[in-house]
Amino acid sequence: MSVNTVAHINLRGNARQALEFYQSVFGGNLVAVTYADAHNVQNPDEADQIMWGQVTSPEGFSIMAYDVPASRPWSQGDQSFFVSVRGTDADEISGYWKKLSEGSTVLVDLGPAGWAPLYGMVTDPFGITWVLDVAVGNHAA
């Protein structure tokens, strides 16, 4: 079992360009899932935007990014990142979730997602938004 903490940046419409830029700087593998890929299109204009993306390099660099949909508030600099905790063991991630979600605001309940066996989002009492998930395949950090 292992767990990684990764910066998860939140952008509006340019996550793909940001991920491509970081890949050009640090190298590594870029994986990107669009809202269309995940069958989660709420606004047809955003179908090709990034719902989940990540760049990882063999040297240990990792960053995640997504395009905040227009249905959610977004202002550059406000909630510009999440703290992402990724692991390979569902019980371990569930244990962290249970403790982290106590006294916090749950934004997305921990459960299955189109890209992960478990995924959840919570804002802690200090205003920090955490994303916890179980990584699979080439999505592992």
WOSULHU-V604038 format. One record per residue. N is the residue number from 1. SS is DSSP state (@ for helix, = for strand, . for the rest). PSI is psi in degrees with one decimal (999 if undefined). D_FIRST is the distance of its C-alpha to the first C-alpha in whole Angstrom. Layout:
# WOSULHU-V604038
n:N ss:SS psi:PSI d_first:D_FIRST
n:N ss:SS psi:PSI d_first:D_FIRST
This chain:
# WOSULHU-V604038
n:1 ss:. psi:141.1 d_first:0
n:2 ss:. psi:157.1 d_first:4
n:3 ss:= psi:143.2 d_first:7
n:4 ss:= psi:147.5 d_first:10
n:5 ss:= psi:128.7 d_first:14
n:6 ss:= psi:138.4 d_first:17
n:7 ss:= psi:135.1 d_first:20
n:8 ss:= psi:101.7 d_first:22
n:9 ss:= psi:146.4 d_first:25
n:10 ss:= psi:120.6 d_first:28
n:11 ss:= psi:176.9 d_first:31
n:12 ss:. psi:93.7 d_first:34
n:13 ss:. psi:-2.8 d_first:35
n:14 ss:. psi:26.9 d_first:34
n:15 ss:@ psi:-40.5 d_first:30
n:16 ss:@ psi:-45.5 d_first:30
n:17 ss:@ psi:-39.9 d_first:33
n:18 ss:@ psi:-45.8 d_first:30
n:19 ss:@ psi:-41.8 d_first:27
n:20 ss:@ psi:-38.4 d_first:30
n:21 ss:@ psi:-49.2 d_first:31
n:22 ss:@ psi:-36.0 d_first:28
n:23 ss:@ psi:-38.2 d_first:27
n:24 ss:@ psi:-28.1 d_first:31
n:25 ss:@ psi:-49.4 d_first:30
n:26 ss:@ psi:-8.7 d_first:26
n:27 ss:. psi:-167.1 d_first:26
n:28 ss:. psi:-167.2 d_first:23
n:29 ss:= psi:132.4 d_first:23
n:30 ss:= psi:127.2 d_first:24
n:31 ss:= psi:131.3 d_first:23
n:32 ss:= psi:131.3 d_first:25
n:33 ss:= psi:121.8 d_first:26
n:34 ss:= psi:167.2 d_first:29
n:35 ss:. psi:-36.7 d_first:30
n:36 ss:. psi:-44.1 d_first:32
n:37 ss:. psi:-38.5 d_first:29
n:38 ss:. psi:3.7 d_first:27
n:39 ss:. psi:44.9 d_first:31
n:40 ss:. psi:40.8 d_first:31
n:41 ss:. psi:118.7 d_first:34
n:42 ss:. psi:-28.8 d_first:36
n:43 ss:. psi:116.7 d_first:38
n:44 ss:@ psi:-29.6 d_first:39
n:45 ss:@ psi:-17.3 d_first:40
n:46 ss:@ psi:7.0 d_first:36
n:47 ss:. psi:-37.8 d_first:35
n:48 ss:. psi:3.3 d_first:34
n:49 ss:. psi:164.1 d_first:32
n:50 ss:= psi:121.4 d_first:29
n:51 ss:= psi:-32.4 d_first:27
n:52 ss:= psi:127.1 d_first:23
n:53 ss:= psi:153.4 d_first:23
n:54 ss:= psi:144.6 d_first:21
n:55 ss:= psi:128.6 d_first:22
n:56 ss:= psi:143.6 d_first:19
n:57 ss:. psi:156.4 d_first:20
n:58 ss:. psi:-21.9 d_first:19
n:59 ss:. psi:-6.5 d_first:20
n:60 ss:. psi:-4.8 d_first:17
n:61 ss:. psi:138.4 d_first:20
n:62 ss:= psi:135.1 d_first:18
n:63 ss:= psi:144.5 d_first:21
n:64 ss:= psi:155.2 d_first:21
n:65 ss:= psi:154.1 d_first:24
n:66 ss:= psi:163.5 d_first:26
n:67 ss:= psi:116.3 d_first:30
n:68 ss:. psi:124.4 d_first:31
n:69 ss:. psi:155.0 d_first:33
n:70 ss:. psi:-21.0 d_first:37
n:71 ss:. psi:-11.6 d_first:36
n:72 ss:. psi:143.7 d_first:34
n:73 ss:. psi:144.3 d_first:36
n:74 ss:. psi:134.9 d_first:35
n:75 ss:= psi:126.8 d_first:36
n:76 ss:. psi:124.9 d_first:35
n:77 ss:. psi:-25.8 d_first:34
n:78 ss:= psi:124.7 d_first:33
n:79 ss:. psi:47.4 d_first:30
n:80 ss:. psi:-6.3 d_first:29
n:81 ss:= psi:159.5 d_first:26
n:82 ss:= psi:161.5 d_first:22
n:83 ss:= psi:120.7 d_first:19
n:84 ss:= psi:126.1 d_first:17
n:85 ss:= psi:114.5 d_first:13
n:86 ss:= psi:139.3 d_first:11
n:87 ss:= psi:178.1 d_first:7
n:88 ss:. psi:-6.2 d_first:6
n:89 ss:. psi:117.4 d_first:6
n:90 ss:@ psi:-37.8 d_first:10
n:91 ss:@ psi:-39.3 d_first:10
n:92 ss:@ psi:-48.1 d_first:8
n:93 ss:@ psi:-40.5 d_first:10
n:94 ss:@ psi:-37.3 d_first:13
n:95 ss:@ psi:-43.7 d_first:13
n:96 ss:@ psi:-43.0 d_first:13
n:97 ss:@ psi:-46.4 d_first:16
n:98 ss:@ psi:-46.4 d_first:18
n:99 ss:@ psi:-43.1 d_first:18
n:100 ss:@ psi:-32.7 d_first:19
n:101 ss:@ psi:-15.4 d_first:21
n:102 ss:. psi:121.7 d_first:24
n:103 ss:. psi:7.3 d_first:27
n:104 ss:. psi:172.6 d_first:26
n:105 ss:= psi:114.4 d_first:27
n:106 ss:= psi:121.2 d_first:25
n:107 ss:= psi:-39.8 d_first:26
n:108 ss:= psi:119.2 d_first:24
n:109 ss:= psi:146.0 d_first:23
n:110 ss:= psi:121.8 d_first:19
n:111 ss:= psi:-178.8 d_first:20
n:112 ss:= psi:145.6 d_first:20
n:113 ss:= psi:167.3 d_first:21
n:114 ss:. psi:-18.2 d_first:22
n:115 ss:. psi:-3.0 d_first:20
n:116 ss:= psi:146.1 d_first:16
n:117 ss:= psi:-31.9 d_first:16
n:118 ss:= psi:139.8 d_first:15
n:119 ss:= psi:138.6 d_first:17
n:120 ss:= psi:157.8 d_first:19
n:121 ss:= psi:133.4 d_first:21
n:122 ss:= psi:142.5 d_first:23
n:123 ss:= psi:121.5 d_first:25
n:124 ss:. psi:173.0 d_first:25
n:125 ss:. psi:-11.3 d_first:28
n:126 ss:. psi:3.3 d_first:28
n:127 ss:. psi:8.2 d_first:28
n:128 ss:. psi:128.8 d_first:25
n:129 ss:= psi:128.2 d_first:24
n:130 ss:= psi:140.7 d_first:20
n:131 ss:= psi:122.7 d_first:18
n:132 ss:= psi:135.5 d_first:15
n:133 ss:= psi:164.3 d_first:14
n:134 ss:= psi:120.1 d_first:11
n:135 ss:. psi:145.8 d_first:12
n:136 ss:. psi:156.3 d_first:13
n:137 ss:@ psi:-134.9 d_first:15
n:138 ss:@ psi:5.2 d_first:17
n:139 ss:@ psi:-10.6 d_first:16
n:140 ss:. psi:140.5 d_first:12
n:141 ss:. psi:999 d_first:13
